[in-house]
Amino acid sequence: MTLNARAEILLKTLIERYIADGQPVGSRTLARQAGLELSPATVRNVMADLEGLGLIAAPHTSAGRVPTQRGYRVFIDTLLKVRPLDSAEVRKLKHELRSNQDPKQLIEAASHILSDVSKLAGIVMVPRREEQVSFRHIDFLGLGARRVLVILVTHDGQVHNRLISTDREYSAAELVQAANYFNATYAGVDMTGVAQALVGDMQQASEDMQRIMRLAVEMAHQAFQPEREKGDDIVVSGEANLMDFPELGDIRTLRRLFDAFNAKRDLLHLLDRCMRTAGVKIFIGAESGYKALEECSVVTAPYSADGQVVGTLGVVGPTRMSYEHVIPVVDITAKLLSAALSGPEPARESLESRGG
């Protein structure tokens, strides 16, 4: 979408004013704020054009205008000037995310930092390190009552035990055969590759596939998948901050939003999608694809450990959040968390330079 310079200035001014006070912006106020020598009538004409393009809208109870989801998208993509954090703010964040902390403490600290600094809700996906290491060996141990203990050994020597349920009882010989097939097929493959291969094998399973191969794939598929759906895979802080925004104050909106925070499944899926994209990603309203977030924006960034992307963090708030401040906060927090999880060795000059 191409706007002339005057329309861009007025749209930017209107959105910044609305973000600041949450009130519809009238033509007289906009004419004063924009710093342009335009009459209110001229401003009204430009606003009518912007409304025709679907960038702003008029609430029923006011003569002023507010940004639409499409207007926010144009603002963020073409008009927003991000304000970098100053050195003092970066140093404060670095102090909170020290590399000598336990990974669990670091994740909780990052969530609190995002909430405290943005005054919104901070969300952090728990690292999925197991997906980034190579699979070495697997054993299936029958426990009776159609239960099987899966013992998974990764290339770095870590042992993971997971209990799964099966459709029927399997003999010790069948379980050994299944483990042998799995070890011969997937040994040395990283966990992400294993998961992808399992999906492919499950789709290709047919009558001519050997019975023991199907058994191995089915049990291993169960062993890996449930871990990705747990509610404790995401840490949320500052949900109560969202009650301070009138546009989120409707009881039905709040109930849907807090249900999403409690269930965490939709948030986890959204963060999971963002792991595959570099840098900061912003979902405005319905762009997230989840009804509970239709009145919100979500700003996310992936974080890494030892050079491997292991999770995503971000901020949830109303669509009129202060993007110019929230975006660098999310970006720097992701980089600092990555550095802390990777230990004290990685150089951090780039973080200092981004702080001004």
N, C-alpha and C positions, 0 to 999 in steps of 0.2 A: 504494500500500500504506500502510495506516494502522496505526501502532504506538502503544501507550500510552507514557507518559513513562518508565516503568520499563524497558520493553523497549528503548526508544531509547537510554537511558543505558547499558544493559548491552551492546547491540550496538556502540555507539560505543566503549565501553571495550575490548571484546574485540578489535575491529579495530585500534584504536590500539596495544594491547599486542602483537598479532601482527605488525603492521608494524614495531614496535620491535625485537623479538628473533627473529621467525620460528618461535616454538615454539607448539604448540597450547595453548590457554588453558583451565585447569580451573575448576570452579565456586568453589573456595576462593580461588584467585588473583583471579578476577573479582569476588568479593564484597569483597575487600580493596581492589582497585583502583578500584572504582566509587564508593566513598565512601557507599554506601547501607547502612542498618542492616537488612540482610537476611540470613537464615540461608542456609547453603550449599544446603539443600534447596529453599528458595524460588528461589534462583538457578538451580538445576538445572531446576526446572519452567519458568522463563522461557526457559532455553536450549533446552529440549525444544520449546517453542512456536516459537522462532526457527528451530530445525532443521526443524520441520514446515512452515514457510513457505519453506524452501529458502534461508535467509539464511546459515546456518552449517552445517558438516558435521563429522563425527568421522572423522579418519584411522584406518585400521585398526590402526596401531601405538600409538595413544594414547587415553587417556580424555578428553583435552581436545578443544576445538573450534577450527576455523579458519573464516575467512570464505569464502563461495562467491562466484562472479562476481556473482550477484544481490545478495548481501550488500554487496559493494563498491559496486555501483550505487546501492543505497539510501543507503549511507553518504555517497557523493559528492554525490548529488542533494539530500539532505535534512539530513544531520547534520554534514557537514564544515565547519569554520571555517578558512578560508584565512588563513595568517599572512603579512601583507604584508612585503616586504623593507624593511629599515631604510635610512636615507639613505646610510650608508657603503657598503652593498652596491650600491645603485643607482649611486653615483658610480664605484665600481670597474667596474661593467659599462659605464658610459658611456665610461670611459677606454679600455676594450678595443674599443669600437665607435665610433671617431672618424670623422666625416664626410669627413676628408681622405684616407681610405684608398681603395685600388682596390676596386671591387665584389667581385672575386674574393677579395681579402684579407678583406673584411668577412664574406663567406659562411663562409669557413674559420674566422675568429675567432668567429663566432656558434656554429658547431658545437662548437668547443673550449670555449667558455664554458658551453654547455648541459651538456656532458659533465663539465667540471671542477666546476661548482657543484652539480650533481645527483648526481655520482658514478655516473651511468648512461651510456647511449649517447645522444649528441646527433646529430640529423639535420636537415639544412637543404636544401630544394629550391633549386636554382640559379634565379635570377630568369628569368622568361619575359617579358622586356620586349617582345619582338617581337609578342606577342599583344595588347599594349596600344596599339600605334601603328597608324596608318592605312596601308593599302596604296596605293601610288601607281602602280606600273608593273611589268610583268613581261615578260621576253623568254625564248624558248626557242631554244637554239643547238645544232644537231645536231653531234655529235662523231664519228659513225660507230660501228660495232659496237653498234648499238642503245642508245647512250648519248646523253643530252640534258643540257646544262648549263642550269639554271634560274637566271636573273639576276633577283632580286627587289629592287625599290627601295621603301623605306617612306617615309611622308610626312615623316619627320624627316631624310631624305636618306641614310640608311644603305643600303648595298648588301650583299645576302646572295647568295652563290653556292652552289648545291647541285647535285650530280651525281646523276641518277636513271637507272634502266634502263627501257627500254620493250619492248613485246612484238614490235615490228618496226621496221624503218628508216622514218623519215619524211622527206619532202622538205623543202627549205628553205621552199617555198611553204606547205606544210601547217603548219609550225611558226609561220610568220608569221600565218597565219589563226587558229591556236589562240590565240596571244598577243593578237591584236586582239580576239577574242571575250572573252577573260578580262579585258582592260583595260577594255573597254566595260561589262562586267557588274559587276565588283567594285571598280573604282577608287574610292577614298575611303572604303571600308568598313574598319573596324578588323579586325585579324587574327583576333580571336575570332569576329567575324561572318562573315568569309571561311570559316573552318574549318567553322562550322555550316552555311553555305550549300552548301559543297562536299559535306558529308555528304548534305544534302537532294537535291542535284543527282545524286549518285551513285545514290541510292535510286530516283530518278524516271527514270533513264536508260532509254530504251526504243528500239524499232526506229525509231519516227518522230522520234526526236531526231536532229538533224543530226550527221553523222559528226564534223565539226570541233569541235562543242560537246563531244561525248564525249571527244575527244582532249584538249581544253583542261582539262576537269575532271579527267580521270584523271591527267594529268601534274602539275597543280598539287596535287592531292590527295597524290600521292607526295612532292612537294617539301616540303609542310608536315608531314605525319605522322611521318616517321622521326625528326625532331628530338625528338619527345616521348618516344621510347623509349630514348634513349641512357643508358648506365650513369652517365656523368659528369654527369647532370642532378641528382644528389643527393650531398651531402657527409656522410660519417658519421665520428664521432669517439667514442672511448672504448668500443668494443665489448668490450674485455677487462674492463671494469668489471663486466660481467654475470656473469663467471665467479666472482665473490665471493659469489653468492647460491646456497645449496644447492639451492633448488627449480629452478634452471636448470642445475644441474650434471650432469644426466643427459646422457650423450654424444650420444644421439639428439636431445634437445631442443637442445643446443648446436649440433649439426651443422646442423639445420634453420634455426636462428636465424642462424648465421654464413653459411650459404648465401644466406639472404635479404639479409644485409648486402652480400655480394659481388655478387649478381645485381642487387640494388637495384630490380628491376622492381616487385615487390609494394609495397615501401615508397613508391616514386614514385607508384604508382596511389593508394595510401592518402592521401598528402599532396595529390595532385591533387584528390581528392574534398573535402578540407578547405578548399581555396581558395574554395569556394562558400559557406562558412558563416562567420559573423562570430564573433570571440572564440575563447576556448579550447574545444577539443573533446577529449573523453576516450574512448578505446576500451579496454574491459576484456576481456582474454582473447579469446574467440571473436567478440566484437562487431566486430573489425576485418575479419573475413571471410577471414583468411589463416591456414592451419594452422601456419605457422612462428611466429606470434605468439599462439598459443592460451594460452601460459603467461605472457604479458606484458601490460602496459598501455602504451598510447601516448597521450601528451599533446601536442596540437598547437595551433598558432595561426597564422593567416595574417599575412603582412607585406606592406608596400606600398612603392611608390616614386612620389613625386609624386602621391599620392592614388589610385593604381591598385594593386590587389592583384596582385602578381607572383609570389608563392610562399608556401610554408608551411614552418614549422620545428617541431621538437618533441623529445621525449625518449622513448626506449624503455627499459623496465625491467620488473622483476617486478611482478606484480599487487599485491604488498605494498609498493610504493614509498611514500615520504612525500609524499602528494598535497598536503598543506597547504603544503609548501615548493616542490614541483616546479611546481605550477600558477602561482604568481606569477613564478617564474623564467622559465617559458616565455612568459608574458604580457608581462613587461617586456622580455625579450630581443627579442621580435617588434616591440614599439613602438620600442625603441632602434635596431634594425636598419632599420626603416622610416624613422626620422628621419635616420640616417646615409646611407642610399641616396638620400634626397631632398635632401641637402645641408644646410648649416648654417642655412638660413633659417627652417624651420618652428619655431614656438615649442614649447618642451618643458616648460612649467610643469606640465602634467598628469603628466609622468613624475616630476617632483620631488615632487608632492603624493602620488603613489601610494607613494612611498618612505617616507612617514611624516613 
